[in-house]
Every structure is written in structure tokens, then in C-alpha cells.
């Protein structure tokens, strides 16, 4: 039953999105002055901020916190790429120089 509240919230958000964009276009100027393009540019910048920069900031803070407070085991050494006999990745062999 909780999903109904999420569905109503999504419908409300999308229902307010169009009128809000229209109001923004009107506030930015007349259609001859390129108001719709300005509004589209503002929406694109907002999407970039919310969709790219905010997650990058969050992931960066998570990395800083983990580097300072995390307890990690020592790194294991990986076998060389050409040493496939000891369990390393497939590398060069006698047939393929």
C-alpha cells in the first residue's frame, strides 16, 4: 500500500513540472526573445547539476571518508599477465610469440 503514496508523489511532481516550466518561460521573456530556449537551457543545467555533479560530490566524499576511517586488508599482488601457468590471466605463449 505504500507504493500508492510514491505513485501519487510522482504524479504530483510531473503534474507540476509542465506548469512550472511554462511560468519560467513567461518570466524569462517573450517567445521572440528566445524564452523557450533559455528555459530549456536552465533545465539542462539543472539536470547536469543534479544528475552529474551531486553524485560525483557524494562519491568523492564517500571515498574520502573510507580513506580516512576505513580498515582495509593489505593489497594482494597479482600474477603477471604473461605467467598463465601460475593462475594469472591468459598471456603470450609459444604459438603466439
BAMARPA-159575 format. One record per residue (C-alpha): residue in one letter; y, x, z. Coordinates in steps of 0.25 Angstrom, whole numbers, padded with zeros to 4 digits, always signed. Example, Ala and Ser with C-alpha at 12.3 -4.5 7.8 and 13.67 -1.06 7.14 Angstrom:
BEGIN
A-0018+0049+0031S-0004+0055+0029
END
This chain:
BEGIN
X+0000+0000+0000X+0009+0012+0002X+0009+0014-0013X+0017+0002-0015X+0029+0008-0008X+0028+0020-0016X+0028+0011-0029X+0040+0003-0024X+0047+0016-0021X+0044+0022-0035X+0049+0008-0042X+0061+0008-0034X+0064+0023-0037X+0062+0021-0052X+0070+0008-0052X+0082+0014-0046X+0081+0026-0055X+0086+0020-0068X+0098+0013-0062X+0102+0026-0055X+0101+0033-0068X+0110+0022-0075X+0120+0023-0063X+0120+0038-0065X+0123+0037-0080X+0134+0028-0077X+0140+0037-0067X+0139+0049-0076X+0148+0043-0087X+0148+0034-0099X+0136+0035-0109X+0145+0042-0119X+0147+0054-0109X+0132+0057-0109X+0130+0050-0095X+0115+0047-0098X+0113+0062-0102X+0120+0066-0089X+0111+0057-0081X+0098+0062-0087X+0103+0076-0084X+0105+0073-0070X+0091+0066-0069X+0085+0078-0075X+0092+0088-0066X+0087+0079-0054X+0073+0079-0059X+0073+0094-0061X+0079+0096-0046X+0068+0086-0040X+0057+0090-0049X+0058+0105-0050X+0068+0111-0040X+0064+0103-0028X+0049+0106-0029X+0052+0121-0032X+0060+0122-0020X+0049+0115-0012X+0038+0124-0017X+0047+0136-0014X+0049+0132+0000X+0034+0130+0002X+0032+0144-0004X+0042+0150+0006X+0036+0142+0018X+0022+0147+0014X+0026+0161+0012X+0033+0161+0026X+0023+0153+0034X+0010+0153+0027X-0002+0161+0031X-0009+0165+0018X-0022+0174+0017X-0021+0187+0010X-0022+0187-0005X-0035+0189-0011X-0036+0199-0022X-0040+0194-0036X-0050+0202-0044X-0044+0208-0057X-0045+0199-0070X-0054+0209-0077X-0064+0210-0065X-0072+0197-0068X-0085+0203-0063X-0080+0202-0048X-0076+0188-0050X-0062+0190-0056X-0057+0182-0068X-0063+0184-0081X-0056+0196-0088X-0060+0206-0098X-0074+0210-0101X-0081+0220-0111X-0081+0210-0122X-0067+0207-0121X-0060+0220-0118
END
